[in-house]
Amino acid sequence: MKNNFSKVKLSSVILTLLISAPAIIIFLYLFIGHSDNWQHIKDNLLFTYATNSLYIMVGVAVLTTLLGFSTAYLTSLFTFRFSRFFHYALILPFAIPTYIIAFIYGGMFNVAGTVTQFILHLIGKNITEVPFYDIMSIQGAILVMSFVLYPYVYLICKSYLSFESASIIDAAKTFNLSSWQILIKVILPICRPAIIAGVTLAVMEAVSDFGVMDFFGVNTFVTGIFKTWYGMGSVDDAAKLASILMSFVFLLIVLERIQRRNKVFKSSGKDFKPIEKTKLTGFKAFIAILICFIPFFFGFLLPVTQLIYWFAITYKEIIDDDFIQVLYQTLILAIVSATIITSMALLFVYNVRKNKDKTSSFLTQVVKLGYSIPGAVIAVGILSFFAIIDKYVIDIFTSSYIISGTIIAVVFGYCVRFLAVGINNFEAGFTRIPQTYDDAAKVLDVDEKRTFFTIFAPLIKTSAFSAFIIIFIEVIKELPLTMILRPFNYDTLSIMALELTKQSQLAESAVPSMFILIIGMISVLLLAKNINKA
């Protein structure tokens, strides 16, 4: 059994070194000497990349806090007409990737957009005769992303409030505090960790986004990486930009964890009771409905309605043998990647379960950091990693021909990016399995292989399915990592949608976008059904 344990642990060590290599290489580019291209970037572009990225972070943080917390507060503490509907409906924007929302809003509200032209026709004016704010701007990008990313704050705050005791609020009421005073002095402070946790996730998504920023013409670190890579043809300078962005993201993570430390507001378990919701009527109910309807309407209902319309008028033109091939490639890539990543995640968590040492736990935490690194950064790191292999192992085999620009590189990138998703699911699954099961197997001298397949496998199948589905969805939606690492002429649905928009075929881009949305929603329904069975 010790030999088996050592094999599991050795596999974990090897995989950790392999998965962390791209991030380590990217970080080292901070200390590499400057080139002429880098001097140009530093003098003319770096400040713009930094200020725009910071502006986006602040803007998304403010808007997602307002949208996410206000809706979580209303649906958790009050009942009103449609409150049960909004309880679920406010999650739906999560099903749509940010870049798809950007394509839709651009096609609706830009200068030549369908909504813009309809309003102009209705009032009998042209664009020069009316005040017009073009959504194709950094402010527009912030607004669009916030309507998609606010569920991060909504879900975490709602979960946090559901576990808080009503006795806290009842105690506040004994001081004759109004509902507004209770919100400001009690509920906001106890929700602060949840708000910041949700905002951090939303901000990390926003600052690492490529599709929205590229479409809206906003220069950020991620778009800079692509321009440096494709425009200047410099991997080293793209990697240096990636290293700055990665350091920026890690700093954000560290700050979030520092603020969360020693700031936990929680009632004692013995006096816990669920929050009794207050019924709202009249004008107050109307305001609550309006506040909940706005993010649902702009984050899901309006864009999906437009998407359906565009799909209906263009699908016959787009869906052909080439499209079916792209759909097939996307599904196969997602299924293969999800299977490999789920298996690797199981290996890491099983290693922690069996060995119970700090090394095994440390290895798991290291590989989980990949999820916090933007896809474009991971892609550049992998290219640099393979370039080093090519340089020093070329006598053994031409690694650039075998690995770089192939599906192997793409799947490897997904492993680095999404392994944490699988690990989190399996950790939750294994914590529900009593330690006495392991002890009983040892007493009965059951070998490790039989123990795993007869005891653990049946008990973690729900976690395995959940991990597979979530990773499957993430791979379907992933854009920048796939764009950089994919083989030549190997398209996925997300890449096809982006390329159609670049060709000013916004309505046509609705076809691959609709398939992404349908696949995502079917996957979410399967996931919900699986969770209900657990």
C-alpha positions in Angstrom: 0.0 0.0 0.0 2.9 2.4 0.7 4.1 1.8 -2.8 0.7 2.7 -4.2 0.6 5.8 -2.0 4.1 6.9 -3.3 2.9 6.5 -6.9 -0.1 8.8 -6.2 2.1 11.3 -4.5 4.8 11.2 -7.1 2.2 11.7 -9.8 0.9 14.8 -7.9 4.4 16.2 -7.6 5.2 15.7 -11.4 1.8 17.2 -12.4 2.3 20.2 -10.1 5.7 21.0 -11.5 4.3 20.7 -15.1 1.2 22.8 -14.4 3.0 25.5 -12.5 5.9 25.8 -15.0 4.1 28.3 -17.3 3.2 30.6 -14.4 6.8 30.5 -13.1 8.3 31.2 -16.5 5.9 34.2 -17.0 6.9 35.6 -13.6 10.6 35.4 -14.5 10.0 37.7 -17.5 9.7 40.5 -15.0 13.5 40.3 -14.6 14.5 39.8 -18.3 16.2 42.7 -20.1 14.3 45.2 -22.3 14.0 45.1 -26.1 13.4 47.9 -28.5 9.7 46.8 -28.8 9.4 46.8 -25.0 10.9 50.3 -24.8 8.2 51.5 -27.2 5.4 49.7 -25.2 6.8 51.2 -21.9 7.0 54.7 -23.3 3.7 54.9 -25.2 1.3 52.1 -24.2 2.0 50.7 -20.7 0.4 53.7 -18.9 -2.7 53.4 -21.0 -2.9 49.6 -20.4 -2.5 50.2 -16.6 -5.0 53.1 -16.3 -7.7 51.5 -18.4 -7.4 48.2 -16.5 -7.6 50.0 -13.2 -10.6 52.1 -14.5 -12.4 48.9 -15.5 -11.7 47.3 -12.1 -13.1 50.2 -10.2 -16.1 50.6 -12.5 -17.0 46.9 -12.4 -16.5 46.7 -8.7 -18.9 49.6 -8.0 -21.6 48.5 -10.4 -21.5 44.8 -9.5 -21.7 45.7 -5.8 -24.8 47.9 -6.4 -26.5 45.3 -8.6 -25.5 42.2 -6.7 -25.9 43.3 -3.2 -29.2 45.2 -3.7 -30.9 42.2 -5.3 -29.5 39.8 -2.8 -30.7 42.0 0.1 -34.2 42.3 -1.4 -34.7 38.6 -2.3 -33.2 37.4 1.0 -35.0 39.7 3.5 -38.3 40.5 1.8 -41.1 38.9 -0.1 -43.0 40.7 -2.9 -44.7 39.9 -6.1 -42.3 37.9 -8.4 -39.7 37.6 -5.6 -39.5 33.9 -6.0 -39.1 34.3 -9.8 -36.2 36.8 -9.3 -34.6 34.4 -6.8 -33.7 32.2 -9.8 -33.9 34.7 -12.7 -31.1 36.9 -11.3 -28.7 34.0 -11.8 -29.4 33.6 -15.5 -26.8 36.2 -16.8 -24.2 33.8 -15.7 -25.1 31.5 -18.6 -24.0 34.1 -21.2 -20.2 34.8 -21.8 -19.3 38.4 -21.5 -18.0 38.6 -25.1 -21.4 37.5 -26.4 -23.2 40.1 -24.4 -20.8 42.7 -25.8 -21.4 41.6 -29.4 -25.2 41.8 -28.8 -25.1 45.3 -27.2 -22.7 46.6 -29.8 -25.1 45.5 -32.5 -28.1 47.0 -30.8 -26.8 50.4 -29.4 -23.8 51.5 -31.6 -24.2 54.2 -34.2 -25.6 51.7 -36.8 -27.3 49.5 -34.2 -30.8 48.1 -34.6 -32.2 49.9 -31.5 -30.4 53.2 -32.4 -31.7 53.2 -35.9 -35.2 52.2 -34.8 -35.4 55.1 -32.3 -34.0 57.5 -34.9 -36.6 56.3 -37.5 -39.4 56.6 -34.8 -38.6 60.3 -34.0 -37.6 61.2 -37.6 -34.1 62.3 -36.8 -30.6 61.4 -37.9 -27.7 60.6 -35.5 -26.2 64.2 -35.8 -29.5 65.8 -34.6 -29.8 64.0 -31.2 -27.6 63.5 -28.2 -25.9 60.2 -28.6 -23.5 58.3 -26.4 -21.7 55.5 -28.2 -21.7 52.3 -26.2 -18.5 51.2 -27.9 -16.3 52.8 -25.2 -14.6 51.9 -22.0 -17.7 53.0 -20.0 -19.9 50.9 -22.2 -17.6 47.9 -21.6 -17.9 48.4 -17.9 -21.6 48.6 -18.0 -22.0 45.5 -20.2 -19.7 43.4 -18.1 -21.3 44.5 -14.9 -24.7 43.2 -16.1 -23.2 39.8 -16.7 -20.8 39.6 -13.7 -23.0 40.9 -10.9 -24.3 37.3 -10.1 -20.9 36.7 -8.4 -21.8 39.3 -5.7 -25.5 38.3 -5.8 -24.9 34.5 -5.2 -22.2 34.9 -2.5 -24.2 37.6 -0.6 -27.4 35.7 -0.8 -25.7 32.5 0.5 -24.1 34.5 3.3 -27.4 36.2 4.3 -29.2 32.8 4.4 -26.8 31.5 7.0 -27.0 34.6 9.2 -29.2 34.5 12.2 -32.3 36.6 12.3 -31.4 37.3 16.0 -28.9 39.9 14.8 -31.6 41.8 13.0 -34.0 41.4 15.8 -31.5 42.8 18.2 -31.0 45.8 16.0 -34.8 46.4 16.0 -34.8 46.6 19.8 -32.8 49.8 19.4 -35.7 51.3 17.4 -33.6 51.4 14.2 -35.3 51.9 10.9 -35.0 49.4 8.0 -32.5 51.8 6.4 -30.4 52.1 9.6 -30.4 48.3 10.0 -29.2 48.0 6.4 -26.4 50.5 6.9 -25.3 49.7 10.4 -25.9 45.9 10.6 -26.4 44.1 7.3 -23.7 45.9 5.2 -21.0 45.3 7.9 -21.8 41.6 8.2 -22.0 41.2 4.5 -18.7 43.0 3.8 -16.6 39.8 3.5 -19.1 38.3 1.1 -19.4 41.5 -1.0 -15.6 41.8 -1.3 -15.2 38.1 -2.2 -17.8 38.4 -5.0 -16.4 41.7 -6.2 -12.9 40.2 -6.4 -14.1 37.4 -8.6 -16.0 39.8 -10.9 -13.0 42.2 -11.1 -10.7 39.3 -11.9 -13.0 38.2 -14.7 -13.2 41.8 -16.1 -9.5 42.6 -16.0 -8.7 39.3 -17.8 -11.4 39.7 -20.5 -10.3 39.8 -24.1 -13.5 39.5 -26.2 -15.2 42.5 -24.7 -12.2 44.8 -24.7 -11.2 43.8 -28.3 -14.7 44.4 -29.6 -15.1 47.7 -27.8 -11.7 48.9 -28.8 -10.4 49.3 -25.2 -6.6 48.9 -24.7 -5.9 46.8 -21.6 -3.1 44.4 -20.6 -4.9 41.5 -22.2 -5.5 43.2 -25.6 -1.9 44.5 -25.3 -0.7 40.9 -25.0 -2.5 40.0 -28.3 -1.3 43.1 -30.1 2.3 42.5 -29.0 2.1 38.9 -29.9 0.4 39.2 -33.3 1.3 42.8 -34.3 5.0 42.9 -33.2 5.6 39.2 -33.4 7.4 39.3 -30.0 6.7 36.5 -27.6 9.1 37.9 -25.0 7.4 41.3 -24.8 4.0 39.7 -24.7 5.2 37.5 -21.9 6.5 40.6 -20.0 3.1 42.2 -20.3 1.6 38.9 -19.1 3.9 38.9 -16.1 2.8 42.4 -15.1 -0.9 41.4 -15.4 -0.3 38.1 -13.5 1.4 40.1 -10.6 -1.5 42.5 -10.7 -4.0 39.7 -10.3 -2.0 38.0 -7.5 -1.8 41.3 -5.6 -5.6 41.6 -5.9 -5.9 38.0 -4.4 -3.5 38.8 -1.5 -5.4 42.1 -0.7 -8.7 40.3 -0.7 -7.4 37.6 1.7 -5.8 40.2 4.0 -9.1 42.2 4.3 -11.0 39.0 4.9 -8.8 37.9 7.8 -10.2 38.5 11.2 -13.3 40.1 9.7 -15.9 37.5 10.2 -19.4 38.5 11.5 -21.4 35.6 12.5 -24.0 34.7 15.1 -23.6 31.9 17.5 -25.0 28.6 16.4 -27.1 27.9 19.4 -29.4 31.0 18.9 -29.6 30.6 15.1 -32.9 31.0 13.4 -33.6 31.8 9.7 -34.5 35.3 8.7 -38.2 36.0 8.6 -38.9 37.8 5.4 -40.9 41.0 5.5 -43.7 41.3 3.0 -43.6 44.4 0.8 -46.7 46.0 -0.7 -47.6 49.1 -2.7 -44.9 51.5 -3.7 -42.1 49.6 -1.8 -43.0 46.4 -3.6 -42.9 48.3 -6.9 -39.4 49.7 -6.2 -38.2 46.2 -5.2 -39.5 44.7 -8.4 -37.9 47.5 -10.4 -34.5 47.1 -8.8 -34.6 43.3 -9.4 -36.0 43.6 -12.9 -33.3 46.0 -14.2 -30.3 43.7 -14.0 -32.4 40.7 -15.1 -33.7 42.6 -18.1 -30.4 44.1 -19.3 -28.3 41.1 -18.2 -30.4 38.3 -19.7 -33.9 39.1 -21.2 -33.0 41.9 -23.6 -29.8 40.4 -25.0 -31.3 36.9 -25.3 -34.3 38.3 -27.1 -32.1 40.0 -29.6 -29.9 36.9 -29.9 -33.0 34.8 -30.8 -34.1 37.3 -33.4 -30.7 37.4 -35.1 -30.4 33.6 -34.9 -33.9 33.3 -36.6 -32.9 35.5 -39.6 -29.3 34.1 -40.1 -29.2 30.4 -39.1 -29.9 29.2 -42.6 -27.0 31.2 -43.9 -24.5 30.1 -41.2 -25.3 26.5 -40.4 -23.6 24.4 -43.0 -21.0 21.6 -43.1 -18.2 24.0 -41.9 -20.3 25.1 -39.0 -21.2 21.5 -38.0 -17.4 20.8 -38.1 -16.8 23.7 -35.7 -19.5 22.5 -33.4 -18.1 19.0 -33.4 -14.6 20.3 -32.7 -15.9 22.4 -29.8 -17.8 19.5 -28.2 -15.0 17.0 -28.6 -12.4 19.4 -27.3 -14.6 20.2 -24.3 -15.4 16.5 -23.6 -11.8 15.4 -23.8 -10.5 18.3 -21.7 -13.2 17.9 -19.0 -12.4 14.2 -18.8 -8.7 14.7 -18.4 -9.0 17.6 -16.0 -11.6 15.8 -13.8 -9.3 12.8 -13.6 -6.3 14.9 -12.6 -8.4 16.8 -10.0 -9.4 13.4 -8.5 -5.8 12.4 -8.3 -4.8 15.5 -6.4 -7.7 15.3 -3.9 -7.3 11.6 -3.4 -3.6 12.1 -2.7 -4.5 14.5 0.1 -7.1 12.1 1.5 -4.8 9.2 1.6 -1.5 10.8 2.7 -2.8 13.6 5.0 0.5 15.5 5.0 1.3 19.2 4.4 3.2 18.5 1.1 0.1 16.9 -0.5 -2.1 19.8 0.7 0.5 22.3 -0.6 0.6 20.7 -4.0 -3.1 21.0 -4.3 -3.2 24.7 -3.3 -0.4 25.5 -5.9 -2.2 24.0 -8.8 -5.5 25.7 -7.8 -3.8 29.1 -8.4 -4.1 28.6 -12.1 -7.8 29.5 -12.0 -6.9 33.0 -10.9 -4.5 33.6 -13.9 -6.1 35.1 -17.0 -6.3 32.7 -20.0 -4.1 34.9 -22.2 -1.4 34.9 -19.6 -1.5 31.1 -19.3 -1.3 30.8 -23.1 1.7 33.0 -23.4 3.3 31.1 -20.5 2.7 27.8 -22.2 4.2 29.1 -25.5 7.3 30.3 -23.6 7.5 26.9 -21.8 7.4 25.0 -25.0 9.9 27.3 -26.6 12.3 26.5 -23.8 11.7 22.8 -24.3 12.3 23.3 -28.0 15.6 25.0 -27.4 17.0 22.5 -24.9 15.4 19.3 -26.0 15.5 19.7 -29.8 18.1 17.0 -30.2 15.6 14.5 -28.8 12.6 15.6 -30.7 11.3 18.7 -32.4 8.9 19.7 -29.6 7.6 22.8 -31.4 6.2 20.5 -34.1 4.8 18.0 -31.8 3.3 20.2 -29.1 3.1 23.9 -30.0 0.1 24.8 -32.1 -1.6 21.5 -31.5 -4.6 20.3 -29.5 -2.1 19.0 -26.8 -1.1 22.6 -26.1 -4.8 23.7 -25.9 -5.7 20.9 -23.5 -2.6 21.6 -21.4 -3.7 25.2 -21.2 -7.2 24.2 -20.0 -5.6 21.9 -17.4 -3.6 24.9 -15.9 -6.7 27.2 -16.1 -9.5 24.9 -14.8 -8.0 22.3 -12.6 -9.0 24.2 -9.5 -12.7 23.8 -10.6 -12.4 20.1 -10.4 -10.4 20.1 -7.2 -13.0 22.2 -5.4 -15.8 19.9 -6.4 -13.9 16.8 -5.2 -12.8 18.4 -2.0 -16.5 19.1 -1.2 -17.3 15.4 -2.1 -14.6 13.8 0.0 -15.4 15.9 3.1 -18.8 14.2 3.2 -17.1 10.7 3.4 -16.4 9.8 7.1 -12.8 8.9 7.9 -14.1 5.7 9.5 -14.5 4.2 6.0 -10.8 4.5 5.4 -10.0 3.0 8.8 -12.4 0.1 8.2 -10.7 -0.7 4.9 -7.3 -0.8 6.7 -8.6 -3.0 9.5 -10.0 -5.5 6.9 -6.7 -5.2 5.0 -8.5 -4.3 1.7 -6.0 -3.1 -0.9 -6.1 0.5 -2.1 -7.4 -0.2 -5.6 -10.4 -2.1 -4.3 -11.0 0.4 -1.5 -11.2 3.2 -4.1 -13.5 1.5 -6.5 -15.8 -0.1 -4.0 -16.0 2.6 -1.3 -14.9 6.0 -2.7 -16.0 5.9 -6.4 -19.7 5.4 -5.7 -19.7 8.1 -3.1 -17.9 10.8 -5.2 -19.7 10.1 -8.5 -21.9 13.2 -8.0 -18.9 15.4 -7.4 -17.2 13.9 -10.5 -20.2 14.6 -12.6 -20.5 18.2 -11.3 -16.8 18.8 -11.9 -17.0 17.4 -15.4 -20.1 19.6 -16.3 -18.6 22.8 -14.9 -15.3 22.3 -16.7 -17.1 21.4 -19.9 -19.0 24.7 -19.7 -15.8 26.7 -19.0 -14.0 25.1 -22.0 -16.9 25.9 -24.3 -16.8 29.6 -23.2 -13.0 30.0 -23.1 -11.8 32.5 -25.8 -8.3 34.0 -25.4 -6.4 30.9 -24.3 -7.9 28.9 -27.2 -7.2 31.7 -29.7 -3.5 31.7 -28.9 -2.8 28.0 -28.5 -5.1 26.5 -31.1 -3.8 24.8 -34.3 -3.9 26.7 -37.6 -7.5 26.9 -38.9 -8.9 25.1 -35.8 -12.0 27.1 -34.8 -14.3 26.7 -31.9 -17.8 28.3 -31.4 -16.3 31.2 -29.4 -13.6 31.9 -31.9 -16.2 31.7 -34.8 -18.4 34.2 -33.0 -15.5 36.6 -32.5 -14.3 36.4 -36.1 -17.8 37.0 -37.5 -18.1 40.2 -35.4 -14.7 41.3 -36.7 -16.1 40.9 -40.2 -19.1 43.2 -39.1 -21.4 40.2 -39.3 -23.0 40.8 -35.9 -26.3 39.2 -36.7 -24.5 36.1 -38.1 -22.4 35.8 -34.9 -25.7 35.1 -33.1 -25.6 31.5 -34.5 -22.4 30.3 -32.7 -23.3 32.5 -29.7 -26.8 30.8 -29.5 -25.2 27.4 -29.6 -22.9 28.4 -26.7 -25.8 29.6 -24.7 -27.9 26.5 -25.4 -25.1 24.1 -24.5 -24.4 26.2 -21.4 -28.1 26.1 -20.2 -28.5 22.4 -20.9 -25.3 21.7 -18.9 -26.6 23.9 -16.0 -29.9 22.0 -16.0 -28.0 18.7 -15.9 -25.9 20.0 -13.1 -28.9 21.1 -11.1 -30.6 17.7 -11.6 -27.4 16.0 -10.5 -27.2 18.1 -7.4 -30.8 17.4 -6.5 -30.0 13.7 -6.6 -27.1 14.1 -4.2 
